[in-house]
Amino acid sequence: MEYGILIANGEYPDDGFQVVGAVASVDEARELAQEYIRNGPENGALPPDRFTIHRRGPNGFYSRFEPLAL
C-alpha cells in the first residue's frame, strides 16, 4: 500500500523539486532518500537540500506534507 510520494527539494523554492518515487513506509522513504543522495546528483538529478513525503489528505488529494528526517 502506498504511504506517500518522496520528493527531493532544492535549497531555495526557485531550485525546484524532483519526484524520487512512491514509498510504502517512512523507513522505505529513508532508504530511497539515502540512495538518491548517493546516486541522484551525479546522474543529473537535483542536489537535495531536504526531502518531504507528500501524502493524501482526507479529500484524496496529495495535500499533506511531512518533512523526512534522515
N, C-alpha and C positions, 0 to 999 in steps of 0.2 A: 504494500500500500504506500502511496506517495505521501511523504511528510511535508515536502515543500520543494522549492527550487533554489539552488545555491547560486548566488550572484557575487562576482568579484567587483568591487567598486574602486575607482581611482581615488587619488588623494583629494582632488577638487571635483565639484559637481560637473565642470566642463570636461573633465577627463573621460567621462562616460562610465560604462559598466560592461561586463562580459558575463553572459549566462554560462555557468560552469556545468550544471546538469541537475537532474531530478535526484532527490535523496529520500531514503526511507526512514532515516533517523538522524539525530544530532551527531552521533558517533560516525555515521557514514559521511555526513557533511564535513566533519573534521578531517577524515581520511582523504576525501576528494579535494578539500582545500589544500592540504599538505602536498598532494600530488600536483595540483595546479601551481603551487609556489615553486616546486622543483622543476617542472617542465613547461609550464604555460608561457611565461615571458620570453624564454629563449626560442619559442616557436611562433612568435608574432602575436601572442595574446597580451591583453592589458596587464601591466605590472600592478598587482593589487595593493591597496592600502588597507582595506578591510573587506570582510565578507559578511553578507546578510543572507538569511533564509527568508524567501517570500512564501507565505502560507495563505491558504484560502481562509477567508473570513466567513461569517455566518451566511452571507449572501452568495457564497460560492466563487467569488472573485478573489484574485490574489491581492488582498488588501491589508494583510498583516505582515509586518516586517520585524524579524528578530535578528539582532546582531549575533554573529558567531564568534565566540571566544575560543581561540586556539589554545 
